[in-house]
Each structure stands twice: as structure tokens, then as C-alpha cells.
Amino acid sequence: MNINRVILGGLLAGIVYFFGDGLVHGVLLKQQWAAILGPQTQQDLHSPAYFLPYDLLKGLAVIWIYAGIRPRFGPGPKTAVLAGLAGWFLVIPVALLGLLPMNFFSVQFVMLWSVYGVVPMVVGALVGGWIYRERGPLR
């Protein structure tokens, strides 16, 4: 596994995730968040200080998954999509399903977030996977 390429691809995927999450939460789910959090709390969420590191970590995790499954599934977009879907599954629907019993989010909101969130996760994995390369033979 080429750790330098995992880091580079992961950071690029994380940047895609940061902007994708901004679109999902700041545009597509904006009204739902306002109803859940109220206007004052929602204003506090516009700071990238928390969300950028979180999205960068998601990117690193997904490209690490890509690098790990690449020997079995082969390099390329199909494998990157699989890695993106695996990351999406773990960080969005599975995590949100664990919160449903607390009644903080409605089932409809969880479904919307899950559906909207799959696109940035797959696109980020494709970008990061495009950057990833195995180490070549030593010369």
C-alpha cells in the first residue's frame, strides 16, 4: 500500500466531501436543519473548523479502503465506487440508524440525508482513487 498516495488521494477526496456536504446540508437539507436546530444554532454550523477535518478524515478512510480492496477488485473506477459506497454506508446510514431511537431525526430526514450523501461520497472516492497508485518496483 502506498501510504503517500493514500494521504494525497484521501485529502483530495476529503475536499470533495467538504464541498459536497456543504451542498447537501447547506442547500438541499437547509430547511430541515433549520426546523431541527433553530436559526441561531444553524448559524453556528457555518464554521469549517469542525467540518473540514471531519471530511478530510472521511476521505482518508475511503481511500484507505480503496487501496485495501484494490488487489482483489482491481484498480479503477468500479473499485473506487465500491470504496465510496462502503464509506457512505458506514458514515451516513449506519450512523444515522443508530440515532433514530433518540427521535432527534425523523426517518424521512435520515432517508434524505442518506440519498443525498451517496453522490459526494462516490465522487470523492473516484477523485481520490484516480490519484492512488501502488508503489512501483524499486530501481
C-alpha positions in Angstrom: 0.0 0.0 0.0 1.3 3.4 -1.0 0.7 5.5 2.2 1.8 8.7 0.5 -0.8 8.2 -2.2 -3.5 7.2 0.3 -2.8 10.5 2.1 -2.8 12.6 -1.1 -5.9 10.8 -2.6 -7.6 10.9 0.8 -7.1 14.7 1.2 -8.5 15.3 -2.3 -11.5 13.1 -1.6 -11.9 14.9 1.7 -12.0 18.3 -0.1 -14.7 16.9 -2.4 -16.6 15.7 0.7 -16.3 19.1 2.4 -17.9 20.9 -0.6 -20.4 18.1 -1.2 -21.5 18.1 2.4 -21.8 21.9 2.2 -24.2 21.4 -0.8 -26.1 18.6 0.9 -26.5 20.3 4.3 -26.3 24.0 3.3 -28.7 23.8 0.3 -30.6 20.5 0.0 -31.3 20.0 3.7 -31.1 23.6 4.8 -34.8 23.9 5.7 -34.9 20.6 7.6 -31.8 21.6 9.6 -33.4 24.9 10.4 -36.5 23.1 11.7 -34.4 20.7 13.8 -31.8 23.1 15.2 -33.5 26.5 15.0 -32.0 29.6 13.3 -29.4 30.5 16.0 -27.8 27.1 16.2 -27.8 26.7 12.5 -25.7 29.9 12.1 -23.0 28.4 14.4 -22.7 25.5 12.0 -21.3 27.5 9.1 -17.7 27.4 10.6 -15.4 25.0 8.7 -13.3 24.5 11.8 -15.1 21.2 12.7 -16.4 20.0 9.3 -13.1 20.3 7.3 -11.1 17.9 9.5 -14.1 15.5 9.7 -14.4 15.4 5.9 -10.7 15.0 5.4 -10.8 12.0 7.8 -13.6 10.5 5.8 -11.6 11.0 2.6 -8.5 9.3 4.1 -10.7 6.4 5.3 -12.3 5.9 1.9 -9.1 5.9 0.0 -7.5 3.6 2.5 -10.5 1.3 1.9 -9.9 1.7 -1.9 -6.2 0.8 -1.5 -7.1 -2.2 0.6 -9.7 -3.7 -1.8 -7.8 -2.7 -5.0 -5.8 -6.0 -5.1 -9.0 -8.1 -5.0 -11.2 -5.9 -7.3 -8.5 -4.3 -9.5 -7.7 -0.7 -10.0 -10.1 1.7 -11.5 -13.5 3.4 -11.2 -15.5 0.3 -10.3 -13.3 -0.3 -7.2 -13.4 3.4 -6.3 -17.2 3.4 -6.4 -17.3 0.3 -4.2 -15.0 2.0 -1.7 -17.1 5.2 -1.8 -20.3 3.1 -1.2 -18.6 1.3 1.7 -17.6 4.6 3.3 -21.0 6.1 2.6 -22.7 3.1 4.2 -20.6 3.3 7.4 -20.7 7.1 8.0 -24.2 8.0 6.9 -27.0 5.4 7.0 -25.5 3.1 9.7 -24.5 6.1 11.9 -27.9 7.7 11.5 -29.8 4.5 12.1 -28.2 4.4 15.5 -29.6 7.8 16.3 -33.2 7.1 15.2 -34.4 5.7 18.6 -33.5 9.1 20.2 -36.1 10.9 18.0 -33.7 13.7 17.1 -34.0 13.0 13.4 -37.1 11.8 11.5 -37.0 8.7 9.4 -37.7 10.9 6.3 -34.7 13.2 7.2 -32.4 10.2 7.6 -33.5 8.8 4.2 -33.0 12.2 2.5 -29.6 12.7 4.1 -28.6 9.1 3.1 -29.8 9.6 -0.5 -28.2 13.0 -1.0 -25.0 11.9 0.7 -24.2 9.0 -1.6 -23.3 11.2 -4.5 -20.4 13.2 -2.8 -19.1 10.0 -1.2 -18.8 8.3 -4.6 -17.4 11.3 -6.4 -14.8 11.8 -3.7 -13.8 8.2 -3.9 -13.5 8.4 -7.7 -11.2 11.5 -7.4 -9.1 10.0 -4.6 -8.9 6.6 -6.4 -7.8 8.4 -9.6 -4.8 9.7 -7.6 -3.9 6.5 -5.9 -1.1 4.3 -7.4 0.7 1.4 -5.9 4.4 1.8 -5.4 6.4 0.8 -8.5 9.3 -1.6 -8.5 12.5 -0.3 -6.9 15.2 0.6 -9.4 
